[in-house]
Structure formats: structure tokens, C-alpha cells
Amino acid sequence: MEFTLHNLPRHQVIRDITRQTPGIEPSSIETYLLFMLVASEVFTALQTELGRYGLSDGKLSILLQLSTSPEGALTPSQLAESLGIKRASVTDLLSGLERAQLVVREPSPEDGRMALIRLNAQGQELLQRLIPDHFRRIQGLMQTLNEQEKQALMVLLQKIEQNIPLLRDA
């Protein structure tokens, strides 16, 4: 049987495995596995939702960056930097957005060799339709938490985020 996040090891299995490695807390492993299951399910649901609009999370991020840019346009390099991704990834995402006719690429007035990316009317209209629905779905996901629990969850997630480098190789 192949291991997936949907068939997480039971509490006793984790205890038995961690007993073989001194200093490892079973609750850390169980919490991590549940966190990964929830994150995976949220990501899958997000991809399904955005797919109905012909988007991915990366494409949506670019559209949002362009819609909030004070200048109304950004270079691919600026997009890559603001999103924290590689320039090649931005290039691929922009190609898809251009094919979908949601953005336009135009030469920079200062340097014709440089391109500026703008959200066009079709892209703006898509965001106006998508964002309210998207936010309602996010609110629905969080509706079982009261305000205090949401604040506590944000604090906890920020603490976890600080330790992400510990998962990477040194």
C-alpha cells in the first residue's frame, strides 16, 4: 500500500517509530502530518477553484500584483522579485496569461528592450468576478474558528514559518 497523506499512521505507530529515535516527540510528528494533510487539501481545493477560472495560484498572484501596482504595470523581473519566484517561472506564467488575453506586454518607454506587463480590461473583469467568490470560499473555510482562534492560529503559523529553514539541507 502506497503512503499518502490520506492514510496517516495511527498514533501508536508514530509512538513506536519515534521510540526508536531518542529525543523525538510523537506529538511533533503527529501535528506535522495533520498540518501537511490540511495544507495539501487546501491547496488541492484552491487549484480546483481557480481552475474554473482558467487560473492557477501563480497566475492569480501575478494578476493581483498587477492590479495593485501603483504604476499599473510591472516588469517580469519586478513580478519575480515581489512573488519570490524565479524569472523563468514568471515567464511561463505570463505566457499563459497572455494566451488567455488577461495581460498585455508592451515596451517600456524608458528602455524599449524591457517589457512592461499590464492587466487588460478582460483581466480586470476576471478579477472583479473571481475575488468576491474566492474570498467567500476562504471565509467559509475559516467559519468554524472564532476571531480569537483565528488570531491564535496566525501566531502559531508564524512560529512554524520561522522554523522552515530547519527542514532544508544546511
HELIX and SHEET records of a PDB file:
HELIX    1   1 LEU A    5  ASN A    7  5                                   3    
HELIX    2   2 HIS A   11  ARG A   19  1                                   9    
HELIX    3   3 PRO A   26  GLY A   51  1                                  26    
HELIX    4   4 ASP A   57  THR A   68  1                                  12    
HELIX    5   5 PRO A   76  LEU A   83  1                                   8    
HELIX    6   6 ARG A   87  ARG A   99  1                                  13    
HELIX    7   7 ALA A  121  MET A  142  1                                  22    
HELIX    8   8 GLU A  147  GLN A  162  1                                  16    
HELIX    9   9 ILE A  164  LEU A  167  5                                   4    
SHEET    1   A 3 ALA A  73  LEU A  74  0                                        
SHEET    2   A 3 ALA A 115  LEU A 119 -1                                        
SHEET    3   A 3 VAL A 103  PRO A 107 -1                                        
END                                                                             
